[in-house]
Amino acid sequence: MLFLSEDKKDQSKVPAPTGIMQFENGTLTKEQLDNLLNTTPFEITFIDENDTVRYFNKPEKVIFVRTKAIIGRKVQNCHPAKSLDTVTKIIESFKTGKKNLAEFWINMGSRMVHIRFFAVRDLVGKYLGTMEVVQDITDIQKLQGEKRLLDGQA
């Protein structure tokens, strides 16, 4: 367990104990990070700088079914032929630095699905890969007015 001192010194310099991953803004165990990513209400896929699929999360509600067989495969072999050219152009625009975001939305039956691709870069702007985020936004689109944190929650 990591105990922080009570003084105001920068604790980011304190090495994380074994089994704990140290990030710029805190620490997590692998179990915490894995479950945090699987709790998100959207699908995340990470494709590295060589176009290889390295990771995907498993949220409760899945729109695009993925199996572990895609890990280590080229992203070009994981998309339908009709979207392959678009995916390739998006990734190339990220690699060249022309873009950092590409997004679109599609109807899937009665549901509206928002798909976003983000360039993942290090602190100096070097391309590290692409993150694809897929989210069903049907219910979000229906929101009106506002709902405060504790309205009807007590």
C-alpha positions in Angstrom: 0.0 0.0 0.0 1.3 3.5 -0.8 1.2 5.9 2.0 1.7 9.6 1.2 3.4 11.9 3.7 1.4 14.7 5.1 3.7 17.4 3.9 3.0 19.3 0.6 6.0 17.7 -1.3 5.4 16.4 -4.8 4.4 12.8 -4.3 4.7 12.0 -8.0 8.4 11.3 -7.4 7.6 8.5 -4.9 8.1 5.1 -6.6 5.1 2.9 -6.8 5.2 -0.4 -4.8 5.5 -3.6 -6.7 2.2 -4.5 -8.5 1.2 -0.9 -8.7 1.3 1.1 -12.0 2.5 4.6 -11.6 0.9 7.3 -13.8 1.4 11.0 -14.0 -1.7 11.6 -11.9 -1.8 8.6 -9.5 -1.4 4.9 -9.2 -3.6 1.9 -10.0 -3.2 -1.8 -9.7 -3.7 -3.9 -12.9 -7.0 -5.2 -11.5 -8.2 -1.7 -10.8 -7.3 -0.4 -14.3 -8.7 -3.5 -16.1 -12.0 -3.2 -14.3 -12.1 0.6 -14.6 -11.8 0.3 -18.4 -14.4 -2.5 -18.6 -16.8 -0.3 -16.6 -16.8 2.5 -19.1 -20.1 2.8 -21.1 -18.1 2.6 -24.4 -15.8 0.3 -26.3 -12.1 1.2 -26.5 -9.7 -0.4 -28.9 -6.0 0.6 -29.1 -4.0 0.1 -32.3 -0.2 0.7 -32.0 2.1 2.8 -34.2 2.5 -0.3 -36.5 -1.2 -0.7 -37.1 -1.4 -3.7 -34.8 -4.4 -4.2 -32.4 -3.0 -4.3 -28.9 -6.0 -3.9 -26.6 -9.7 -3.7 -26.4 -12.0 -3.4 -23.3 -15.1 -5.5 -22.6 -17.9 -3.2 -21.4 -21.2 -4.6 -20.3 -23.0 -3.6 -23.5 -21.0 -4.4 -26.7 -21.9 -2.9 -30.1 -19.1 -4.4 -32.2 -18.2 -7.9 -31.0 -14.4 -8.5 -30.7 -12.6 -11.7 -29.8 -9.1 -12.1 -28.4 -8.1 -13.4 -31.8 -7.8 -9.7 -33.0 -4.9 -9.0 -30.6 -1.7 -8.9 -32.6 -3.5 -8.6 -35.9 -3.2 -5.7 -38.3 -6.2 -3.4 -37.9 -6.7 -3.6 -41.7 -7.7 -7.3 -41.1 -10.2 -6.4 -38.5 -12.6 -4.0 -40.3 -15.2 -4.8 -43.0 -14.0 -4.2 -46.6 -16.4 -1.3 -47.0 -14.8 0.7 -44.2 -11.2 -0.4 -44.7 -10.2 2.5 -47.0 -11.6 5.0 -44.5 -9.9 3.5 -41.5 -6.6 3.4 -43.4 -6.9 7.1 -44.4 -7.7 8.1 -40.8 -4.7 6.3 -39.4 -2.4 7.7 -42.1 -3.7 11.3 -41.3 -2.8 10.6 -37.6 0.7 9.3 -38.5 1.5 12.4 -40.7 0.2 14.7 -38.0 -2.5 16.1 -40.3 -5.3 15.1 -37.8 -5.8 14.1 -34.2 -9.5 13.2 -34.3 -11.9 11.6 -36.8 -15.5 10.9 -35.9 -18.7 9.8 -37.4 -22.1 8.4 -36.4 -24.2 5.7 -37.8 -27.7 4.3 -37.3 -27.7 0.6 -36.3 -31.3 -0.4 -36.3 -33.1 1.9 -33.8 -29.8 2.9 -32.1 -27.4 5.8 -32.9 -23.7 4.8 -32.6 -20.9 7.4 -32.3 -17.5 6.3 -33.5 -14.4 8.3 -32.7 -10.7 7.7 -33.6 -8.1 9.6 -31.6 -4.4 9.9 -32.3 -2.4 8.9 -29.2 0.8 10.9 -28.9 3.5 11.3 -26.4 4.4 14.6 -24.7 6.5 15.7 -27.7 3.8 14.8 -30.3 5.3 11.5 -31.5 2.5 9.2 -32.8 2.1 6.1 -30.5 -1.1 4.7 -32.0 -4.8 5.2 -32.4 -7.6 4.8 -29.9 -11.0 3.9 -31.3 -14.0 4.7 -29.1 -17.5 3.4 -29.9 -20.5 4.5 -27.9 -24.3 4.0 -28.2 -25.6 7.6 -27.9 -29.3 7.0 -28.4 -30.3 7.7 -24.8 -27.8 10.6 -24.6 -29.5 12.3 -27.5 -32.9 12.2 -25.7 -31.6 14.3 -22.7 -33.3 17.6 -22.2 -33.1 20.3 -19.6 -30.9 19.4 -16.7 -30.7 16.9 -13.9 -28.7 17.9 -10.8 -26.5 15.4 -8.9 -28.9 14.6 -6.1 -32.3 15.1 -8.0 -34.3 12.0 -7.2 -31.2 10.1 -6.1 -31.6 10.3 -2.3 
